[in-house]
Amino acid sequence: MVTRGFTGRRPTADSASRIPPGQHEEHGFPVLSAGPTPRVATSDWTFSLRVGPKPVKSWSWDEFNALPMTTMTRDIHCVTTWSKLDTQWEGVLVDDIFAAASLTPPTEFVLAHTVEGYSTNLPLADLTGGKAMVALRYDGAPSEAV
């Protein structure tokens, strides 16, 4: 016997094949954060690429938005058990960021940092080949409205 709390919400028939076991479909957009969401004025925003401590390239908001834009639609499966299907993002592919910096990645991993001090280590293979982007728009709205 399995209680309701262990099975979660059941997906609809049309989405069941796209939602992993233990997940439920979310129609809103829960925002979970370790702290307050930082608010950075676009006039102060920068995106920097480094190899170790050495700066390679830095872009302002306007310069970054002038890079090639790509739109992708993806399903999101959050570790907190929700899934959101067919999310539409627009932004700059990681491949295009490396190309704009004339950089061939020197290692198999990327260390990403955020404005509030969070960092994470990611396999380069998970970020390149059109798999990842720095998203600037969600569902047609600018990122500051998300």
N, C-alpha and C positions, 0 to 999 in steps of 0.2 A: 504494500500500500504506500502510495506517495501522496503527501498532503499538497494542497494548492500552493503553499508558499515555496515548495521545492520545484514545481513545474513552471511557474511564471504564467504570464498571459499568453494565450495561444494566438499565433499569427493567423491572419485571414488566409483563405485557400489560395488566393492569387499571389500572396507574398511568402507563403510557407517555405518554398524552395530557396528563397533568398535570405532568410533569417536563421542564423545559427541556433542550435539548441540552447535553451536557457535565456534567450534574448526575447524582447517584445518590441513591436513596432511603435515608434514615437512619431507623432505628427507635428509636435512643436519642436523647439530646439533648446533642450536643457543646456545651460552653461554652468559647468562645474569648474571651480578655480580654487587654487590654494590660498588665494588672497583676493583683494580688490582688483577689478579689471583696470589695468593701467590706461590712462588717457594721454595720448601723445599727439600734440598738434602736428599737422603735416609739415609745418615749417621747421619743426625740430626733429622730424623723423629721418633716420638714416638706416641703410642696410650696408653692412660691411662684410667683406670676404677676406679671410686671413689664411695663411699657411703657417701654422704654429703661431708665434707672436707677430709675425711679419704681415702688415697690411698689404693686400694685393689690389683691392678695388673697393670703392665706397660710392654709394648712390644717394642722392637726396630723394624725396618723395616724387618730385616731378621727373627726375632722371630715371627712377625705377619704373614709373608708369609709362615712360617712353620705350621701354624694352618690349620685345614681342609678347603679345598676350595670347593665351590659350584658354579655351573653355573646356572643362571636363565635367562629366556627370558620374558620380560615384555613390555607392551605398556606404554608410558609416555604421560600424558596429562598436559601440563603446563598452569598455570594461565594466561599466556600472549597469549593464544588462539591457540597454536600449539600442535599437537599430533605427536609423532613418534612411529611407530608400530614395534614390534618385536626387541626391543633393547636387545642385549645379554651382560650380565654382569658376571664377575667372581670375587668372593671375599669370605669373611668370614661371615657366618651367625651370627647375633646377638646372637642366641641360643648357637652357638659354642664359642663365646667370653665369655659368662657367664659361660659355662661349663669349659673352660680353666682356668678361675679364681676361679673355685669352688664356684661360687656365685649364690645363689637363690635371685633374685631381691627383695629387702625389701619393695618396694613401687609399686604403680600402674602406675608411671610415670618415664620417663627418661629425664634428662636435658643434652643435647648434646652441646658441645662447639667446636669451630673450632680454628685453629691457628690464624686467623685474628680477633678473638674476638666475632664472631657471636655465639649466643646460641639460642636454641629452646627447648621447653618442649613438649614431645611426650608421648602419652599413650603407656604403655608397651605392651598392647594387639595388637597394630599396628606394633610392632617390632619383636615379638616372634612367634613361630610356623612356622618358615621358611618363614616369610613375608619380612624380611629386612636383609640387609648385609652391611658391609663396603666393597665397591667395589674397587678392585685393578686393574681390567682390563675391558675394554669396547671393544666389537667386536674383541676380540683377541689381542688387543694392550695394553701395560702397561698404567696405569693411567697417568703417566707423558707425554704420547703421545696424550692423549685425549684432 
